[in-house]
């Protein structure tokens, strides 16, 4: 059996209310409906999720790894973008 | 003990047990990895249903037999499952068509059983119904996809429907067991369930561009323990360990 003609889908699962969908993996399916069904069986059988998104892998436009230098390195030298220079007043929790 | 309820629970439990076993035969042989996992999930759903239904049957019988004893230590003639569920898997098309014809029956049946005056049976139906809704969605989508797919898949799906159609009348088999339980409000009449089944089947089969066979010849017998030769082979595999090593656990 071959599934060479079935497109690849990226699967996103939301684990519980309030948290956003997270990429969990990919699978093959003939259409979106089947992709959701397959994702339910492959990725939520241990109660991992309450919502599923599927996106055709072809439709994901990704950054180019060879451009990583210009895209990401400039941020490395800008420590002031992290809010680490503030004193957290006493009594403030969850920071 | 309520003989009629025991008998009825065997029907429900044996249907789940045998179709669950059939689906488990696909483990490692699915057409694609995703579907292999899906069918194993289905098999586990059905074996879970069989466990709770047959355990309850054992309680109702009151002869110190639990679900395992009923599943593994009865003889062929004592099984009450439909002929449909014991039919061989053949190819994926036959397996999915068998599943669809069965799921389309199980959904309205469990819906009605949630209103049973027997609290335990109503609770089992409630839990099983959630699984069954998904089973029906899964098998309907496959029947539509295979029927309305390629020339080859259409041909095979039509063959599956033609082969299995003769076993569908038995879904609605009723006898004095049903009549007695219906009078007590424990189980529903199958007439409205048949109406819903016919509608589901017509809709899906039409969307799948398949043709419902016009041949009126039907076969039954499973509900009274008269099975096709297939059940013997299933039981040989299912029961081997308990027969060879009585009381064996792992």
Interface residues (C-beta under 8 A of the other chain):
Chain A: X1 X3 X6 X27 X28 X29 X30 X33 X34 X37 X38 X40 X41 X42 X45
Chain B: X31 X32 X33 X34 X35 X37 X38 X41 X134 X137 X138 X141 X145
